[in-house]
Amino acid sequence: MWRTGIFKTGTVPDLRTERSGVVESGLCPFTAGFTLIELLVVILILSITISFIVPRIIGKDEVELRGAVRKLLYTAKKLSDDAVFRKERQLLNLNIDGRGYGAKEGGNWVRLPDNVTIEEVLLGKQVIRSGMVTITFFPSGLRDEATIRLSDREGKRKYDIYIPALGERFEIR
C-alpha cells in the first residue's frame, strides 16, 4: 500500500492470508449458520401451516359422516313436506348393504361416502341390519316412525336420525 509508494484505494485485506485456519475451509466465522431470529421465524411459519393442515387431515372422516347425516336428514324432511303439499305418498328407500338411499325406485340414488355406512334401521320396533328398507311418508302428515343409524368405518362415531310418526321434529342424536 504506502510502502511501495503506490496508493491503492478500495483495497481490503485478504482474510485468506490473515486467518489461515478458518478461510481455508471456505467459511467465514461471521457468516456461517442462521441467526436466532431467522430460526424463530421459520418455526413460526411452519407451526402456523401445520395448525391449518393437521385438523383437515385428521377430521376428514368426521366431516364426511356429519355431511352424510345432514344430507339424509334433509332428504327425509323434504319427502315429508312433499307428501303433504303434493297430496301423494312419498317413499324413502334405504339400501343398507349398498350404502345408499333414494326417493324413488329406479330413480337417482345417493351413495354414501366410502367411510360411512348405514349400520341399522329401527322401523317401528323392528331392527333391520341388511337389505332394503322403505320409510313411507303419507299425505296426512303421518309417516313410519324410524331411526336410521349411520356410523364411520371403524364404528367409533355414530349418529342416529330420528323420524317421528307425527310432528315436524326430525332429530340427529
PyMOL commands that set and color helices and strands:
alter all, ss='L'
color gray80, all
select helices_A, chain A and resi 15-18+20-24+36-58+60-86
alter helices_A, ss='H'
color red, helices_A
select strands_A, chain A and resi 90-95+100-102+109-111+116-123+126-128+132-137+146-152+158-163+171-172
alter strands_A, ss='S'
color yellow, strands_A
deselect
rebuild
show_as cartoon
